[in-house]
Amino acid sequence: MSSKVLNETIENAVFKILKGAELKKRKFSETIEIQIGLKNYDPKKDKRFSGTLALPNIPKLNRKAAVLGDAVHLRDAALINIDAYGIEDLKKFNKQKKIIKKFSRKYDFFLASDSIIRSIPRILGPGLNKAGKFPLLLTHSEDILEKINKIKSNIKFELKKVLCLGACIGNVKMNSEKLVQNISLAINFLVSLLKKNWQNIKSLHLKSTMGKPFRIY
């Protein structure tokens, strides 16, 4: 499917965003988001879409992960300085909602060994699930760091009750080539999810956390 957004248009917007971030440096790394306006969709009647895309370049490096693991995964996580918790560590939370809520906020996502993942709701209660952070499965055949980086690369487009959505596709410390690559792929993937493809796109904007939005479609 051909894109209706020229690479030159994306490059121009990215250049302006990076230039703006350079001129007014912040004490944190600004993320860059793609903001989408939809049309000819009725969220009440039409089937709501949802799709996850693995970007070629990690958009947000500072997302933090923790492993809820068996002995093997606890050892492996320790070797690469990833926070890890065993069954006995989790039992110490004693199903206390406030403590588990605080624990879930400390991390962006969790991985859990296949041997203990089914025990987690019994030990922690529904806390992680309610926070939308129920652990993702980690098997012994997978490399922990590779799995974490793959998850960090993922972005999700999901239609809910309103006709606007957004996703983080990069940050101002990335070079323009990597940003353009992420943005182009994200746009084409999003369009493929829509029932009428480009006919459902009303507008596309790129915006850094503190910068102004730039319309690219």
Helices and strands as residue ranges (DSSP letters): H 7-23, E 31-38, E 50-54, E 65-68, H 71-79, E 83-85, H 87-91, H 97-105, E 109-113, G 117-119, H 120-124, H 127-130, E 136-138, H 144-153, E 154-158, E 164-171, H 176-193, G 197-200, E 201-208, E 214-215
